[in-house]
Amino acid sequence: MAKKSKGNRVQVIMECTEHKNSGKPGTSRYITVKNKKNTPERMELKKFNPILKKVTVHKEIK
């Protein structure tokens, strides 16, 4: 029997905004899940960037 879908929950990719401007190689990305019905706009979360070694703002891409 097939598994039911989770409805409005979708996987999103979060990417660091400060890392693009720093000029350092690599990227800091996180994968998380959000409810598309409750939060239709793009999310912004503060997450740790291991390359810059500090907490930065990560925005949803795609």
C-alpha positions in Angstrom: 0.0 0.0 0.0 1.3 3.4 -1.0 2.2 6.0 1.7 -0.1 9.0 1.9 1.4 12.4 1.1 2.0 14.9 3.9 -0.4 17.5 2.4 0.9 21.0 2.4 4.4 20.3 3.8 7.2 20.8 1.4 11.0 20.6 1.6 12.8 23.9 1.1 16.5 24.8 0.8 17.9 27.7 2.9 21.0 29.5 1.6 23.2 32.0 3.5 22.9 35.6 2.3 26.1 37.0 3.8 28.3 34.2 2.3 27.5 35.3 -1.3 28.8 38.8 -0.6 31.9 37.7 1.3 33.7 36.3 -1.7 34.8 33.1 0.1 34.4 29.8 -1.8 31.7 27.3 -1.0 28.1 27.8 0.2 26.2 27.3 3.4 22.9 25.5 2.8 20.3 23.8 5.0 17.3 21.7 4.1 14.1 22.1 6.2 10.3 21.6 5.8 7.6 24.2 5.9 3.8 24.3 5.6 3.0 26.0 2.3 -0.5 26.9 3.4 0.5 28.7 6.6 3.6 30.4 5.2 3.2 31.0 1.5 6.0 33.6 1.4 9.7 32.8 1.5 11.2 32.0 4.9 14.2 33.6 6.6 15.9 31.9 9.5 19.1 32.5 11.5 21.4 29.5 11.1 25.1 28.8 11.8 27.4 29.2 8.9 30.4 26.9 9.4 32.6 28.6 6.8 32.1 32.1 8.3 32.0 30.6 11.8 29.0 32.7 12.9 25.2 32.8 12.9 23.8 34.4 9.7 20.5 35.0 8.0 19.5 32.1 5.6 16.8 32.7 3.0 14.7 30.2 1.1 15.7 29.5 -2.5 13.7 27.9 -5.3 
